Amino acid sequence: MSEFAAKKAPVRFSRKHSIEVKQRRYGYLFCIPFIIGVLIFVLYPMVMSLLYSFSDVKSGGSGVVLSNWGFQNYNEIWAVQTDFRELVVGALKDMAVNVPLVVVFAFFMASVLNTKFIGRGFARSVMFLPVIISSGIIVGLSVNDVASNLISSGDRFAATAEEAASVTTAFQTMLENMELNQSLIDFIVGAVSNISTIVNLSAVSIIIFLAGLQSISPSIYEASYIEGATKWEVFWKISLPMVSPLILLSVVYTIVDSFNGENNAVISTIHQNIIKTEYGIASAMAVSYSLIILLILGIIFALLSKVVFYQD
């Protein structure tokens, strides 16, 4: 009997091994489209953009002609053309204001939408509408819509802009009369002025936080309430630590979204240089901007990862 078992053991092992190999092959097979897409649409453009940034790019008969240009493109955008440097600083300031507001607003709305109330499904759909409305098709339809152009043109648009400016000025004056710190006043005024942008950027983060809050077992809340914990203590000691990994994810996503939004002035400047066939300058801007984004993400990730709680 023992000899029979000894003979059968290698067969079972080889069969298990063959199944694992087959599953691994299927995994590689399903990953092939993604790998090809990354190589063609991500890695190749990155390499070519890096090459263009160090070259003098000129249009030739059969395409583009590259000649070694060294760091002259980078010197042009940072030392000669001060506009790009100012736009990058402005993008950093907008990120510093928008990201905390977006994360706080998204977490607050997710906490509200996680509670039970009449019309909760409709409210969740409304909070995700900014993602649908800001899609390329909807934006194109709104731009080409005649009625929309008529409404947003001429004296009506000027009057609306003037009214918005007057309201912002009155709000700022009220805060100044309260003798608040000027930095705090600027932050509040900027947040109020960018409320539509904050709502648009918060849609995906709301869904992330809502999914995280729903994944917390109700028994944890029930046990804490039985032990006499208040809702405030439950929030700080259960809800917030349990979703802290998602806070890091939301911060990273919001930073990337803020830096690469369609209304970002740096992105628009890069596109304008491409249209003017200034490929070397545009590539240097893109590479520099990407490195700045990666540096910011690395710093933020290193700081927030220290306070993130991972449940074992």
C-alpha positions in Angstrom: 0.0 0.0 0.0 2.8 2.4 0.8 4.5 1.6 -2.5 1.3 2.4 -4.3 0.9 5.7 -2.4 4.5 6.6 -3.2 3.9 6.0 -6.9 0.7 8.1 -6.9 2.2 11.1 -5.1 4.3 12.4 -8.0 1.3 12.1 -10.4 -0.8 14.3 -8.2 2.0 16.8 -7.8 2.6 17.0 -11.5 -1.1 17.4 -12.3 -1.3 20.2 -9.8 1.8 21.7 -11.2 0.4 21.5 -14.8 -2.8 23.2 -13.7 -0.9 26.1 -12.2 1.3 26.4 -15.3 -1.9 26.4 -17.5 -3.5 29.1 -15.3 -0.3 31.2 -15.4 -0.3 30.9 -19.2 -3.9 32.1 -19.4 -3.0 35.0 -17.1 -0.2 36.0 -19.4 -2.5 35.6 -22.4 -5.1 37.9 -21.0 -2.4 40.5 -20.0 -1.0 40.6 -23.6 -3.4 43.3 -24.8 -2.6 45.5 -21.8 1.1 45.0 -22.2 0.9 45.9 -25.9 -1.2 48.9 -25.1 1.3 50.1 -22.5 4.3 49.6 -24.9 2.6 51.4 -27.8 0.6 54.2 -26.1 2.6 54.8 -22.9 6.2 53.7 -23.0 6.9 54.6 -26.7 5.5 58.2 -26.4 7.4 58.7 -23.1 10.7 57.7 -24.7 10.1 59.8 -27.8 9.1 62.8 -25.7 12.3 62.5 -23.7 14.3 62.2 -26.9 12.5 65.3 -28.4 13.2 67.3 -25.2 17.0 67.0 -25.8 16.7 67.6 -29.6 16.1 70.4 -32.1 13.0 69.0 -33.9 12.4 70.1 -37.4 9.9 68.8 -40.0 11.5 67.0 -42.9 10.3 65.4 -46.1 9.9 62.0 -44.5 8.9 63.1 -41.1 10.9 64.9 -38.4 14.6 65.5 -38.2 16.3 65.4 -34.8 19.6 67.1 -34.0 21.3 67.1 -30.6 20.2 70.2 -28.7 21.4 69.4 -25.2 19.6 71.2 -22.4 18.7 74.2 -24.5 15.0 73.4 -24.5 15.0 73.2 -20.8 16.9 76.4 -20.5 14.4 78.0 -22.8 11.4 77.1 -20.7 12.9 77.7 -17.3 15.3 80.6 -17.8 14.1 82.4 -20.9 10.4 81.9 -21.0 9.1 82.9 -17.6 5.5 82.2 -18.5 5.8 78.4 -18.1 7.5 78.8 -14.7 4.6 81.0 -13.5 2.0 78.6 -14.8 3.7 75.7 -13.0 3.7 77.7 -9.7 0.0 78.6 -10.3 -0.8 74.9 -10.8 1.0 74.0 -7.6 -1.0 76.6 -5.7 -4.3 75.4 -7.1 -3.3 71.8 -6.2 -2.5 72.9 -2.6 -5.9 74.5 -2.3 -8.1 72.0 -4.2 -6.8 68.7 -2.9 -7.5 69.2 0.9 -10.9 70.6 0.0 -11.8 67.8 -2.4 -10.8 65.1 0.1 -12.6 66.6 3.0 -15.7 67.3 0.9 -15.7 63.9 -0.6 -15.4 62.1 2.7 -18.1 64.2 4.2 -20.5 63.5 1.3 -19.7 59.8 1.4 -20.4 59.7 5.1 -23.8 61.4 4.4 -24.6 59.1 1.5 -23.7 56.0 3.6 -26.6 56.7 6.0 -30.1 55.5 5.3 -32.6 58.2 4.1 -35.3 58.5 1.5 -33.9 59.1 -2.0 -30.4 57.9 -1.2 -30.0 56.2 -4.6 -31.0 59.3 -6.4 -28.6 61.4 -4.3 -25.7 59.1 -5.1 -26.5 59.3 -8.8 -26.5 63.1 -8.6 -23.1 63.2 -6.9 -21.6 61.2 -9.8 -23.2 63.4 -12.5 -20.1 65.7 -12.7 -18.1 62.8 -14.1 -20.6 62.2 -16.8 -21.2 65.9 -17.6 -17.4 66.6 -17.8 -16.9 63.8 -20.3 -15.7 64.7 -23.7 -18.9 63.9 -25.5 -21.1 66.0 -23.2 -18.6 68.9 -23.3 -18.5 68.8 -27.1 -22.3 68.9 -27.2 -22.5 71.8 -24.8 -19.8 73.7 -26.8 -21.6 73.2 -30.1 -25.0 73.8 -28.8 -26.4 77.0 -30.3 -28.7 77.7 -27.4 -25.9 77.3 -24.9 -23.7 79.7 -26.9 -26.4 82.3 -27.1 -27.0 82.1 -23.3 -23.4 82.3 -22.5 -22.5 85.1 -24.9 -22.8 88.9 -25.1 -24.0 91.1 -22.4 -25.6 88.3 -20.3 -22.2 86.6 -19.9 -20.6 89.9 -19.0 -23.3 90.7 -16.5 -23.0 87.3 -14.9 -19.3 87.6 -14.5 -19.6 91.0 -13.0 -22.2 89.8 -10.5 -20.0 86.9 -9.5 -17.1 89.2 -9.1 -19.1 91.6 -6.9 -20.3 88.7 -4.7 -16.8 87.5 -4.3 -15.6 91.0 -3.4 -18.4 91.4 -0.8 -17.6 88.0 0.7 -13.9 88.9 1.0 -14.8 92.3 2.5 -16.9 90.5 5.1 -14.1 88.2 6.1 -11.7 91.1 6.3 -14.1 93.0 8.6 -13.9 89.9 10.9 -10.2 90.6 11.2 -9.1 87.1 10.1 -5.7 86.2 8.9 -5.1 87.3 5.3 -3.8 83.8 4.4 -7.0 82.2 5.8 -9.1 84.8 3.9 -7.4 84.0 0.6 -7.8 80.3 1.2 -11.6 80.6 2.0 -12.2 83.0 -0.9 -10.3 80.7 -3.3 -12.3 77.7 -2.0 -15.6 79.5 -2.5 -14.7 80.7 -6.0 -13.7 77.2 -7.1 -16.7 75.4 -5.6 -17.8 74.1 -9.0 -14.3 72.7 -9.6 -14.2 71.1 -6.2 -17.5 69.4 -6.8 -16.4 68.1 -10.2 -13.1 66.7 -8.8 -14.9 65.1 -5.8 -17.2 62.7 -7.7 -14.7 59.8 -8.0 -13.4 60.3 -4.5 -16.9 60.1 -3.1 -17.4 56.7 -4.7 -14.1 55.6 -3.3 -14.9 56.6 0.2 -18.5 55.3 -0.1 -17.2 51.9 -1.1 -14.7 52.0 1.8 -17.3 52.9 4.4 -19.7 50.2 3.1 -16.9 47.6 3.5 -16.7 48.2 7.2 -18.6 45.5 9.1 -21.7 46.8 10.9 -20.8 44.5 13.9 -17.8 46.7 14.6 -20.1 49.7 15.0 -22.6 47.7 17.1 -19.9 46.5 19.4 -18.5 50.0 19.9 -21.9 51.5 20.7 -22.6 48.6 23.2 -19.3 49.6 24.9 -20.6 53.1 25.2 -18.7 54.9 22.4 -20.1 58.1 21.0 -20.5 58.8 17.3 -17.6 61.2 17.5 -15.4 58.5 19.0 -16.6 56.0 16.4 -15.7 58.3 13.6 -12.2 59.1 14.8 -11.3 55.6 16.0 -13.1 53.3 13.6 -14.4 55.0 10.4 -11.4 57.3 9.7 -8.6 54.7 10.4 -10.5 52.0 8.4 -10.7 54.2 5.3 -7.2 55.8 5.7 -5.8 53.7 2.8 -8.6 55.1 0.6 -7.7 58.7 1.8 -4.2 58.1 0.5 -5.7 56.8 -2.8 -8.1 59.8 -3.1 -5.2 62.3 -2.4 -3.0 60.7 -5.1 -5.9 60.5 -7.6 -7.0 64.2 -6.9 -3.4 65.4 -7.3 -3.1 63.7 -10.7 -6.5 64.9 -11.7 -5.7 68.5 -10.6 -2.4 68.6 -12.5 -3.9 67.0 -15.7 -7.3 68.6 -15.9 -8.6 70.0 -19.2 -8.6 73.5 -17.8 -5.1 73.3 -16.5 -3.0 76.2 -18.0 0.2 74.1 -18.2 -1.5 71.4 -20.3 -3.0 74.1 -22.6 0.4 75.7 -23.0 2.0 72.3 -24.0 -0.8 71.8 -26.5 -0.3 75.2 -28.0 3.4 74.6 -28.5 2.6 71.3 -30.2 0.2 73.1 -32.6 2.9 75.6 -33.4 5.2 72.6 -34.2 7.5 73.5 -31.3 7.9 69.8 -30.4 11.2 70.2 -28.6 9.8 73.0 -26.3 6.6 71.1 -25.8 8.4 67.9 -24.9 10.7 69.7 -22.4 7.6 71.2 -20.8 5.9 67.8 -20.6 8.9 66.0 -19.2 9.5 68.8 -16.6 5.9 68.8 -15.6 5.8 65.0 -15.3 8.8 65.0 -13.1 7.3 67.7 -10.9 4.1 65.7 -10.5 6.1 62.5 -9.7 8.1 64.4 -7.1 4.9 65.8 -5.5 3.3 62.4 -5.5 6.4 60.8 -3.9 6.5 63.4 -1.1 2.8 63.1 -0.4 2.9 59.3 -0.5 5.9 59.2 1.9 4.2 61.5 4.4 0.7 60.0 4.3 1.8 56.3 4.3 3.2 56.8 7.8 -0.3 57.5 9.2 -2.2 55.0 7.1 -3.8 52.1 9.0 -3.8 48.7 7.2 -6.1 46.1 8.7 -4.5 42.7 8.8 
